[in-house]
Amino acid sequence: MQSHSNVVCIGELLIDFFCTDTGNDLIKGTKFEKQPGGAPANVCAAIVKLGGSAMFSGKVGNDPFGHFLKHTLEELHVDTSMLVFDDMNPTTLAFVSLQENGERDFVFNRGADAFLTEEDLDKGKIESARILHFGSATALLNGPFQTTYLNTMKKAKLTGQFISFDPNYRSDLWRENQREFVNLARKAIAYSDFVKVSEEELRLITGVKEIKEGVEAFHHDGAKLVAVTLGSRGTFISNGQLQETIPSIKVKAIDTTGAGDAFVGAMLYQLAKENEPKKVIKNIDQVTEITALSNKVAALTCTKVGSITAIPTMGDVDYV
């Protein structure tokens, strides 16, 4: 493993079953396609596809789905030595269909990912990582994993490790518990060096409409570098001293799934190449360069279907 690009992504790895009967809800749908899912796994995939090295930490069931997911990551050359098989709980599954009105019909069968404990983590590997990325959509939900997640962040903060956080808010998962999500997200932001959010997440967590004001609230909480992804408009980036909107490239978007994860992966791939990523984020010129490349990676991800298969390689990015 190349030590210069040592990123550990902690979070959920699951199966997304997409209903291929277009326009049907889950009651009427009969055909489903199995896809590997989980935002932290997508981030790992982006890092390795760009030429870096990444390790995934999480829990799956000791079942065919769990083994399929391990195999998927290994084919990409993601380090799975911290992927734990759970004999008690099945692999987490999500069933998704797109209805006629464009709304998603969503059923979430939570399994093994909820049960990642601190004992499951290899402390040596966690401590030797240059960057720890916390980008799990399920981590802040109830379960042992929530404690593991926040405690690991807290410890890493105390030892001065570089911490990256993407709250990955999913309304399907939180429904009536938005306030709890906001409280937990703000705890995580206070530990973080780099925070990536969408405009919607920024408004939800801060309660303010203005991007600049929302970002200032994140800095006030403790975040050092904040990226607000604006879709085709690019990314608003702030390191507390300077703020800038970095434009994206124009593409014909087919599927925006996984673009945010690809953006994070590209940011972390570049930051992990630096000996001191904490110093780099203070330099707005370097931050601008890193963000511009990450915008390209995210835009190119939108030109193909599938969150992992759509992520470009460095060769694809250089070609644009």
C-alpha positions in Angstrom: 0.0 0.0 0.0 1.4 3.4 -1.0 1.8 5.3 2.3 1.5 8.7 0.5 -2.1 8.2 -0.2 -3.4 6.6 2.9 -7.1 7.3 3.3 -9.4 5.2 5.5 -13.1 5.5 4.7 -15.4 4.4 7.5 -19.1 3.7 6.9 -21.7 1.5 5.3 -21.4 -0.9 2.4 -24.7 -2.2 1.2 -26.7 -3.5 -1.7 -29.0 -1.2 -3.7 -31.7 -3.1 -5.5 -33.0 -0.8 -8.2 -36.3 -1.6 -9.7 -35.9 -1.8 -13.5 -39.7 -1.6 -14.2 -39.7 2.1 -14.9 -42.5 4.1 -13.3 -43.6 1.4 -10.9 -43.5 1.6 -7.1 -42.1 -1.3 -5.0 -45.6 -2.9 -4.8 -45.9 -3.4 -8.5 -42.2 -3.7 -9.5 -41.0 -7.2 -10.2 -37.5 -6.8 -11.7 -34.6 -5.6 -9.6 -30.9 -5.0 -10.4 -28.3 -5.5 -7.7 -25.7 -2.8 -7.4 -23.0 -2.2 -4.7 -23.8 0.9 -2.6 -22.7 3.0 0.2 -21.1 6.5 0.0 -17.8 5.6 1.8 -17.3 2.7 -0.7 -17.8 5.1 -3.6 -15.2 7.5 -2.1 -12.7 4.6 -1.9 -13.5 3.7 -5.5 -12.8 7.3 -6.6 -9.5 7.4 -4.8 -8.2 4.2 -6.3 -9.5 4.9 -9.8 -7.6 8.2 -9.8 -4.4 6.4 -8.8 -4.4 6.6 -5.0 -4.8 4.0 -2.2 -7.8 3.7 0.1 -8.9 1.3 2.8 -12.6 0.6 3.6 -13.7 0.1 7.2 -17.2 -1.3 7.9 -19.4 -4.3 8.5 -21.4 -6.6 6.1 -23.2 -9.8 6.7 -21.4 -13.1 6.3 -23.8 -13.9 3.4 -23.6 -13.9 -0.4 -24.3 -10.1 -0.6 -21.5 -9.4 1.9 -19.0 -11.5 -0.1 -20.1 -9.9 -3.4 -19.4 -6.4 -1.9 -15.9 -7.5 -0.6 -15.2 -8.9 -4.1 -16.4 -5.7 -5.7 -14.0 -3.5 -3.6 -11.1 -5.9 -4.1 -11.5 -5.9 -7.9 -11.0 -2.1 -7.7 -7.9 -2.6 -5.5 -9.5 -1.1 -2.4 -7.9 -2.5 0.8 -10.6 -4.5 2.6 -8.5 -5.7 5.5 -10.9 -3.7 7.8 -14.1 -5.0 6.3 -15.7 -7.2 9.0 -18.1 -10.1 8.4 -21.0 -10.3 10.8 -22.4 -13.8 11.6 -25.4 -12.4 13.5 -26.8 -9.7 11.1 -27.4 -9.8 7.3 -25.9 -7.3 4.8 -27.8 -4.0 4.7 -30.1 -3.8 1.7 -32.0 -0.8 0.1 -34.8 -1.2 -2.4 -35.4 1.7 -4.7 -37.8 2.5 -7.5 -38.6 5.6 -9.5 -42.3 6.3 -9.8 -44.2 7.9 -12.6 -44.2 11.3 -10.8 -40.4 11.2 -10.4 -40.7 10.4 -6.6 -38.6 7.6 -5.1 -40.2 4.6 -3.4 -37.7 3.5 -0.9 -37.4 0.6 1.6 -34.4 0.2 3.8 -33.5 -3.1 5.5 -30.8 -2.1 7.9 -28.4 -4.9 8.8 -24.8 -5.5 9.7 -23.5 -1.9 9.0 -25.3 -0.7 12.2 -23.2 -3.0 14.4 -19.6 -1.8 13.7 -18.0 -1.5 17.2 -14.7 0.1 18.3 -13.3 -3.4 18.8 -13.9 -4.1 15.1 -11.5 -1.4 14.1 -7.7 -2.0 13.7 -6.4 0.8 15.8 -3.0 0.7 14.3 -4.4 1.1 10.8 -6.7 3.9 11.9 -3.9 5.8 13.6 -1.5 5.4 10.8 -3.9 6.8 8.1 -3.0 10.2 6.8 -6.7 11.0 6.3 -9.8 9.5 8.0 -13.0 10.0 6.0 -16.4 9.8 7.7 -19.0 10.0 4.9 -21.6 7.5 5.9 -25.3 8.1 5.3 -26.3 5.6 8.0 -23.6 6.3 10.7 -25.6 8.8 12.7 -28.7 6.6 12.8 -29.3 4.7 16.1 -27.1 1.7 16.7 -23.6 0.8 18.0 -22.1 2.3 14.8 -23.1 5.8 15.8 -21.0 5.7 19.0 -18.1 4.0 17.1 -18.2 6.7 14.5 -18.3 9.8 16.8 -15.7 8.3 19.2 -13.3 7.5 16.4 -13.7 11.1 15.1 -13.1 12.5 18.6 -9.9 10.4 19.2 -8.5 11.3 15.7 -9.2 15.0 16.5 -7.1 14.7 19.7 -4.2 13.0 17.9 -4.2 15.7 15.2 -5.2 13.4 12.3 -6.8 15.0 9.2 -10.6 14.4 9.4 -13.0 14.6 6.5 -16.8 14.6 6.9 -19.7 14.4 4.5 -23.0 14.2 6.4 -24.7 12.5 3.4 -28.2 13.4 4.5 -30.9 11.0 3.2 -34.5 12.2 3.9 -35.6 8.6 3.4 -33.6 7.5 6.4 -34.4 10.3 8.8 -38.0 11.2 8.0 -39.3 12.8 11.3 -35.9 12.8 13.0 -34.3 15.8 11.2 -33.5 17.6 14.4 -31.5 14.6 15.8 -29.6 14.4 12.5 -28.7 18.2 12.7 -27.5 17.8 16.3 -25.3 14.8 15.4 -24.0 16.4 12.2 -22.9 19.5 14.1 -21.0 17.4 16.6 -19.2 15.7 13.6 -18.5 19.1 12.0 -16.8 20.3 15.1 -14.2 17.5 14.8 -13.6 18.0 11.1 -10.8 19.6 9.0 -12.7 19.2 5.7 -16.5 19.2 5.4 -18.4 18.7 2.1 -22.1 19.4 1.9 -24.7 20.1 -0.7 -26.7 23.4 -0.6 -29.7 21.6 0.8 -27.6 20.0 3.6 -26.0 23.4 4.5 -29.5 25.0 4.8 -30.8 22.0 6.8 -27.9 21.9 9.3 -27.5 25.7 9.8 -31.1 26.9 9.3 -29.9 29.8 7.1 -30.4 30.4 3.4 -27.3 32.3 2.5 -24.4 30.1 1.6 -21.7 32.4 3.0 -23.5 32.7 6.3 -24.1 28.9 6.5 -20.4 28.3 5.8 -19.4 30.8 8.5 -21.5 28.8 11.0 -19.6 25.6 10.0 -16.3 27.4 10.6 -17.6 28.7 13.9 -18.4 25.0 14.8 -14.8 24.1 14.0 -14.6 23.1 10.3 -11.4 24.3 8.6 -12.2 23.8 4.9 -15.8 23.8 3.7 -17.0 22.8 0.2 -20.6 23.4 -0.8 -21.3 21.5 -4.0 -23.6 23.5 -6.4 -24.2 21.0 -9.1 -23.5 22.4 -12.6 -22.6 25.7 -11.0 -19.5 24.3 -9.4 -18.4 24.4 -5.8 -18.3 27.2 -3.2 -15.1 26.7 -1.2 -13.9 28.4 2.0 -10.9 28.0 4.3 -12.0 30.6 6.8 -9.9 33.3 5.3 -10.9 33.3 1.7 -14.1 32.1 -0.1 -14.5 31.4 -3.8 -16.9 29.7 -6.2 -14.9 27.3 -8.5 -16.8 26.7 -11.7 -17.3 23.2 -13.1 -17.0 22.0 -16.7 -20.0 21.6 -19.0 -21.1 18.1 -19.5 -24.3 16.3 -20.7 -25.4 14.8 -17.4 -27.1 11.4 -17.7 -27.0 10.2 -14.0 -25.9 12.4 -11.1 -25.7 9.4 -8.6 -22.4 9.3 -6.9 -21.1 12.7 -8.2 -20.7 14.0 -4.6 -18.8 10.9 -3.6 -16.6 11.2 -6.7 -15.9 14.9 -5.7 -14.9 13.9 -2.2 -12.7 11.1 -3.4 -10.9 13.4 -5.8 -10.4 16.0 -3.0 -9.0 13.4 -0.6 -6.9 11.7 -3.3 -5.1 15.0 -3.8 -4.9 16.0 -0.2 -3.4 12.6 0.8 -0.5 13.1 -1.6 0.6 16.0 0.6 2.8 15.4 3.6 0.8 17.9 5.6 -2.8 18.2 4.3 -3.7 20.6 7.2 -1.2 23.1 5.9 -2.4 22.7 2.3 -6.0 23.7 3.1 -4.7 27.1 4.4 -3.3 27.9 1.0 -6.3 29.1 -1.1 -4.4 28.8 -4.4 -3.7 25.1 -3.7 -7.3 24.6 -2.5 -8.6 26.2 -5.8 -6.5 23.9 -7.9 -7.6 20.8 -5.9 -11.3 21.8 -6.1 -11.2 22.5 -9.9 -9.9 19.0 -10.6 -12.4 17.5 -8.2 -15.2 19.4 -10.0 -14.0 17.8 -13.2 -14.1 14.3 -11.7 -17.6 14.9 -10.4 -18.9 16.2 -13.7 -17.4 13.3 -15.7 -19.1 10.9 -13.2 -22.5 12.4 -14.3 -21.9 11.4 -17.9 -22.3 7.7 -17.2 -24.7 5.4 -15.3 -23.7 3.7 -12.1 -22.0 5.3 -9.1 -18.8 3.2 -9.1 -18.5 2.4 -12.8 -19.1 6.0 -13.8 -16.1 7.3 -11.8 -13.3 8.4 -14.2 -9.6 7.6 -14.1 -6.9 10.2 -14.1 -6.4 9.5 -17.8 -10.1 10.4 -18.5 -9.7 13.6 -16.4 -6.5 14.7 -18.2 -8.2 14.1 -21.6 -10.9 16.8 -20.8 
